[in-house]
Amino acid sequence: MSNADPIVIVGGGQAAGQLADSLRREGYGGAVTVLCDEPMPPYQRPHLSKLYLAGILDHEKLLYRPRDFYAERGITVMSGRRATRVDAAARQLHLDDGSTLPYAGLALCTGAVARRLPVQDADASGVHCLRTLADCEQLRAALPAATRVVCVGGGLISLEAAGVMAAMGKHVTVLAAQHRVMESAGTPEVAAFFAAEHQKRGIDIRTGCSVTGIDTENGAVCAVLTARGERIPADLVLVGIGVEPEVALAQAAGLACDNGIVVDEFARTSVPSIVAAGDCTRHPNAILGRSLRLESVHNAVEQAKTAAATLCGKQRAYAQAPWFWSDQLGFRLQIVGLAGREPRTVLRGDPASGSFAVWCFEGERLVACQSVNRPREYMACRRMLENDLLPTPAEVAHPRFDPEARLPRKAPLAFQRRSVPGVVA
């Protein structure tokens, strides 16, 4: 592929926006087109369940880059248009209006779609999900008339939105099918802390509670039914039970998929002219020593940088410790690494103070840190994981353990090493 050939990016999230930006930063001079099926340029979804839902963040502040950013760099953004088929042999992308876009390189940043509640009347009026800007706009429009809200799911999206809606004066009930909230993301210590904080604000948290149905009246939700035989009144229901990778376009094109579009460390798919980045991908992680799919801003942005370099004929491997964050009720949760469901943990600090960190181990090996209002401790653990400078549980548990002092001054993060020309991290 030459520096003048066209590249097409499919997607409207942070991965798509970053990939377009990075192509120009890498010196790519050819035509770049971003195809978004939503009616706006690439935007940031994480704010939807927090600041935007609360009415604090302006609509334009959601944009990943300002609207004029793309035109200034010669990037064409086609909003409100959907890709229907990839002809990998002919290197053409077919669109919903019957037209086609030729490409020399194609980037799939198709993201993920919200899981639907698998019960009768799950599509009744008043039942919402929260994945896209349109979802959030519909939820915001419905909130003024709602008094009783039920959030189905105990994950981050559900809890973030529950906190926002409770602050609006709504009576909020959270139904988590698992035995604790945040079971797939948070340690027992972190989960217990946030459950307690939500309860302090009047939010009714019910764990081990599966939803079996939606009760309706005149086509609109009026209650949620549970496996315990409960009927919980509701004017509005928010379903936050996770997402599924959007792989339909990739599968139809013959790309390898396995809980996501399968890519290598350079974001290459099984078809040489196609790369992929973001929530839709499953990739190898050298630091964790396994293949995984991540749903995070960090993954979307950093993998997009790798994909752009690959399209420009450069090799910059994506190998970083995954990290995540969540703002709830005035607390900042920062997670680095993956802890698993029942890790060996060392608690530093006192949850009662609202500032603590949980260091997570598999046996003697450090695998993650989950911090609440302790950004420096989170960052120290991130540097440890990415430089293989791993303390033991006994070291971390020692009263005089200082995470920052344990690190040498020159212990860069993985993305800093990768940014050096000619270096493959």
C-alpha positions in Angstrom: 0.0 0.0 0.0 1.4 3.4 -1.0 1.2 6.7 0.9 -1.5 7.8 -1.5 -3.9 4.9 -1.4 -7.3 5.3 0.3 -8.0 4.1 3.9 -11.5 3.6 5.2 -12.3 3.4 8.9 -15.7 1.9 10.0 -16.9 3.1 13.4 -17.9 6.2 15.4 -16.2 5.7 18.8 -12.9 6.5 20.3 -11.0 3.8 18.4 -12.2 5.3 15.1 -11.4 8.8 16.0 -7.9 8.0 17.3 -7.1 5.8 14.3 -7.9 8.7 11.9 -5.8 11.1 14.0 -2.9 8.6 14.3 -2.8 8.0 10.5 -2.0 11.7 9.9 0.5 11.8 12.9 2.2 8.8 11.2 2.6 10.9 8.1 -0.1 9.1 6.0 -0.9 11.4 3.0 -3.7 9.4 1.3 -7.4 9.8 1.5 -8.9 8.8 4.9 -12.6 8.3 5.3 -14.4 7.6 8.6 -17.8 5.9 8.2 -20.1 6.5 11.3 -23.5 5.0 11.4 -24.6 7.6 14.0 -25.4 11.2 13.0 -22.2 12.7 14.4 -18.4 12.4 14.3 -16.7 9.9 16.6 -17.5 10.6 20.2 -16.8 9.4 23.8 -19.3 6.9 25.2 -18.0 6.6 28.8 -19.4 10.1 29.7 -23.0 9.0 28.7 -23.6 7.2 32.0 -22.1 9.9 34.1 -21.7 13.6 33.2 -23.9 13.6 30.1 -26.7 11.8 31.8 -26.5 14.2 34.7 -26.8 17.2 32.2 -23.4 18.5 33.2 -21.5 17.9 30.0 -22.4 19.8 26.8 -23.2 17.8 23.7 -20.2 19.0 21.8 -17.9 18.0 24.7 -18.7 14.4 23.9 -16.8 14.6 20.6 -13.5 12.8 20.6 -12.1 15.6 18.4 -13.7 18.9 17.5 -15.8 18.9 14.4 -13.3 21.0 12.4 -10.4 18.7 13.3 -11.1 16.3 10.5 -11.6 18.8 7.7 -8.4 20.6 8.8 -6.5 17.3 8.3 -8.2 16.3 5.1 -10.2 13.5 6.7 -13.7 12.8 5.4 -16.3 11.9 7.9 -19.5 10.3 6.6 -22.0 10.4 9.4 -25.3 8.6 9.4 -24.1 6.0 6.9 -23.8 2.3 7.5 -21.5 -0.3 6.0 -23.4 -3.4 4.9 -20.7 -5.6 3.4 -17.0 -5.9 3.0 -15.7 -7.3 -0.3 -12.3 -8.3 0.9 -11.2 -9.7 -2.5 -12.1 -6.5 -4.4 -11.2 -4.2 -1.5 -14.6 -2.5 -1.5 -16.9 -1.5 1.2 -20.6 -1.5 0.4 -22.9 1.1 2.0 -26.6 1.1 2.9 -27.4 3.5 0.1 -26.1 1.1 -2.5 -22.8 3.0 -3.1 -19.3 1.6 -2.5 -16.0 2.9 -1.1 -12.8 1.4 -2.5 -10.0 1.0 0.0 -6.3 -0.1 0.1 -6.5 -0.5 3.8 -9.6 -1.0 6.0 -10.0 -0.5 9.7 -12.9 -2.1 11.6 -13.7 -0.2 14.8 -17.2 -1.4 15.1 -17.4 -1.6 18.9 -20.0 -3.5 20.7 -23.8 -3.5 21.2 -25.8 -3.6 24.4 -27.2 -7.0 25.5 -30.9 -7.1 25.6 -32.9 -8.5 28.4 -34.0 -12.0 27.3 -37.5 -11.8 28.8 -41.0 -11.0 27.4 -41.8 -7.3 26.9 -38.2 -6.3 27.2 -38.9 -3.8 24.4 -41.8 -2.2 26.1 -42.0 1.6 26.4 -39.9 2.7 29.4 -37.3 0.0 29.1 -33.9 1.5 28.1 -30.3 0.6 27.5 -27.4 3.0 27.6 -24.8 2.4 24.9 -25.2 5.2 22.3 -25.9 8.9 22.4 -29.4 8.2 21.1 -30.0 5.8 24.0 -28.9 8.5 26.5 -31.1 11.1 24.9 -34.1 8.9 25.1 -33.3 8.1 28.8 -32.8 11.8 29.7 -36.1 12.6 28.0 -38.0 10.0 30.0 -36.5 10.8 33.4 -38.5 13.9 34.4 -41.7 11.8 34.4 -40.2 8.9 36.2 -40.3 8.4 40.0 -39.3 4.7 40.4 -36.3 3.5 38.5 -35.1 -0.1 38.3 -31.5 -0.7 37.0 -31.1 -4.3 35.8 -27.4 -5.3 36.2 -24.8 -4.8 38.8 -21.9 -3.6 36.6 -20.3 -0.2 36.2 -22.8 1.3 33.7 -25.7 0.4 35.9 -24.1 1.7 39.1 -22.9 4.9 37.5 -26.3 5.7 36.1 -28.0 4.7 39.4 -25.9 7.2 41.3 -26.8 9.9 38.8 -30.5 9.2 38.9 -30.6 8.9 42.6 -29.0 12.4 42.8 -32.0 13.6 40.7 -34.3 12.4 43.4 -35.4 9.2 41.8 -36.2 6.1 43.9 -33.6 3.6 42.4 -33.4 -0.1 42.8 -30.4 -2.1 41.4 -30.9 -5.8 40.6 -27.8 -7.8 40.2 -28.0 -11.4 39.2 -24.6 -12.1 40.7 -23.8 -12.5 44.4 -22.2 -9.0 44.5 -22.2 -5.9 42.4 -19.3 -5.4 40.0 -18.6 -9.1 40.2 -16.8 -9.2 36.8 -14.7 -6.1 37.5 -14.3 -5.4 41.2 -12.8 -7.3 44.1 -15.0 -8.2 47.0 -13.5 -5.3 49.0 -14.2 -2.7 46.2 -17.7 -4.2 45.5 -18.6 -4.0 49.2 -17.4 -0.4 49.4 -19.5 0.8 46.4 -22.6 -1.2 47.4 -22.5 0.5 50.9 -22.0 4.0 49.4 -24.9 3.5 47.0 -27.1 2.3 49.9 -26.2 5.3 52.0 -27.8 7.4 49.3 -31.0 5.5 49.4 -30.3 3.2 46.4 -31.8 -0.3 47.0 -29.2 -2.9 46.1 -30.4 -6.4 45.6 -27.9 -9.1 44.7 -28.5 -12.7 43.5 -31.7 -11.4 42.0 -32.5 -12.5 38.4 -35.1 -10.8 36.3 -37.8 -13.1 34.8 -40.1 -10.6 33.2 -41.4 -7.1 32.6 -44.9 -6.2 33.6 -46.7 -3.7 31.4 -49.7 -1.5 31.4 -51.0 0.0 28.1 -47.7 -1.0 26.5 -45.5 0.7 29.0 -43.4 -0.8 31.8 -45.0 -0.7 35.3 -43.0 -3.4 37.2 -40.1 -5.8 37.0 -40.6 -9.4 38.0 -37.8 -11.5 39.6 -37.1 -15.2 40.2 -37.8 -14.6 43.8 -41.4 -13.9 43.0 -41.0 -10.2 43.6 -42.9 -7.5 41.6 -40.9 -4.3 41.8 -42.9 -1.2 40.6 -41.0 0.8 38.0 -41.8 3.8 35.8 -38.5 3.4 34.0 -36.1 0.4 33.6 -32.4 0.7 32.6 -30.9 -2.5 31.4 -27.1 -2.7 31.9 -26.2 -6.3 31.5 -23.1 -6.0 29.4 -22.3 -5.8 25.7 -21.5 -8.1 22.8 -18.8 -7.3 20.2 -20.1 -6.1 16.9 -18.6 -8.6 14.5 -21.3 -9.2 11.9 -19.5 -7.2 9.2 -16.2 -9.0 9.9 -17.8 -12.5 10.0 -19.6 -12.0 6.7 -16.3 -10.9 5.2 -14.6 -14.2 6.3 -12.5 -12.7 9.0 -11.6 -15.0 12.0 -13.8 -14.2 15.0 -13.9 -15.6 18.5 -15.7 -13.4 21.0 -14.5 -10.5 18.9 -12.5 -10.0 15.7 -9.3 -11.9 16.2 -6.2 -9.7 15.7 -2.5 -10.1 16.4 -0.3 -7.7 18.5 -0.1 -5.4 15.5 -3.9 -5.2 15.2 -3.9 -7.2 12.0 -6.9 -9.4 11.2 -6.8 -12.7 9.3 -7.1 -10.7 6.1 -3.9 -8.7 5.4 -5.5 -5.5 4.2 -7.8 -5.2 7.2 -7.0 -4.1 10.8 -9.3 -3.8 13.7 -9.3 -1.9 17.1 -11.3 -1.4 20.2 -14.2 -3.2 21.9 -14.8 -5.4 18.9 -11.4 -7.1 19.0 -9.8 -10.1 20.7 -6.0 -9.7 20.9 -3.0 -11.3 22.6 -1.7 -9.5 25.7 2.0 -10.3 26.3 1.9 -8.8 29.8 -0.9 -11.0 31.0 0.2 -13.9 28.8 -3.2 -14.6 27.3 -5.7 -13.6 24.6 -8.6 -11.3 25.7 -11.2 -8.8 24.6 -11.3 -5.5 26.5 -14.0 -2.9 26.8 -12.1 0.3 27.8 -11.1 3.7 26.5 -7.4 2.7 27.0 -7.7 -0.3 24.8 -9.6 1.5 22.1 -7.1 4.4 21.9 -3.9 2.5 22.2 -4.9 -0.3 19.9 -6.0 2.3 17.4 -2.5 3.8 17.4 -1.1 0.4 16.7 -3.5 -0.2 13.9 -2.6 3.1 12.3 1.1 2.3 12.4 0.4 -1.1 10.8 -1.5 0.5 8.0 1.5 2.8 7.5 3.8 -0.1 7.2 5.3 0.2 10.7 5.4 -2.3 13.5 4.5 -1.1 16.9 3.2 -3.9 19.0 0.3 -3.3 21.4 1.4 -4.9 24.7 0.1 -2.9 27.7 -1.4 -3.6 31.1 -5.2 -3.0 30.7 -6.7 -0.2 32.8 -10.2 1.0 33.5 -11.9 3.8 35.5 -15.3 4.6 37.0 -16.7 7.7 38.7 -19.4 6.9 41.2 -20.9 9.1 43.9 -17.8 11.4 44.0 -15.3 8.5 44.2 -12.8 7.6 41.4 -12.2 3.9 40.9 -9.0 3.1 38.9 -8.2 -0.5 38.0 -5.0 -1.7 36.3 -4.6 -5.4 35.3 -7.2 -8.2 35.6 -7.9 -9.6 39.0 -10.2 -12.6 38.2 -13.2 -13.5 40.3 -11.5 -14.6 43.5 -8.0 -13.2 43.7 -5.6 -13.2 46.7 -5.8 -9.7 47.9 -3.9 -7.3 50.1 -5.8 -4.2 51.4 -3.9 -0.9 51.8 -5.7 1.9 53.5 -9.1 2.0 55.1 -12.3 1.8 53.0 -14.1 3.8 55.7 -11.8 6.8 54.9 -12.9 6.7 51.2 -9.3 6.2 50.1 -7.8 2.7 49.7 -6.2 0.2 47.3 -6.6 -3.5 46.8 -3.6 -5.3 45.4 -4.5 -8.6 43.7 -2.3 -11.7 43.2 -2.5 -15.1 41.6 -0.5 -17.0 44.1 2.6 -14.9 44.6 2.3 -13.0 41.3 0.9 -9.5 41.2 -1.9 -9.2 38.5 -3.9 -6.1 39.3 -4.5 -3.2 41.6 -7.9 -1.6 42.3 -7.7 1.9 43.9 -10.3 4.2 45.2 -9.2 7.9 45.3 -5.5 6.7 45.3 -4.3 7.6 41.8 -0.5 7.5 42.7 -0.8 4.0 44.0 -2.7 2.9 40.9 0.0 4.4 38.7 2.8 2.8 40.6 1.2 -0.6 40.2 0.7 0.1 36.5 4.4 0.8 36.1 5.3 -2.3 38.1 3.2 -4.5 35.8 4.5 -3.0 32.6 8.2 -3.3 33.7 7.9 -6.7 35.4 8.9 -5.3 38.7 6.5 -7.3 40.8 6.4 -7.3 44.6 5.1 -10.3 46.6 2.0 -10.2 48.7 4.2 -10.1 51.9 6.1 -7.1 50.6 2.8 -5.2 49.8 1.3 -6.1 53.1 4.3 -4.7 55.1 3.4 -1.4 56.9 6.4 0.4 55.4 5.8 -0.7 51.8 6.1 2.4 49.5 5.0 1.6 45.9 6.7 4.6 44.4 9.9 4.2 46.3 10.2 0.6 45.1 10.3 1.7 41.4 13.5 2.9 39.8 13.3 6.4 38.4 13.4 5.1 34.8 10.6 2.7 34.7 8.5 4.0 31.7 5.0 2.9 30.8 4.6 0.6 27.8 3.1 3.3 25.6 6.1 5.6 26.3 8.5 2.9 25.1 6.4 2.2 22.0 6.4 5.9 21.0 10.2 5.9 20.4 10.8 5.6 16.6 12.2 2.2 15.7 11.3 0.6 19.0 8.9 -2.3 19.1 7.5 -2.7 22.6 
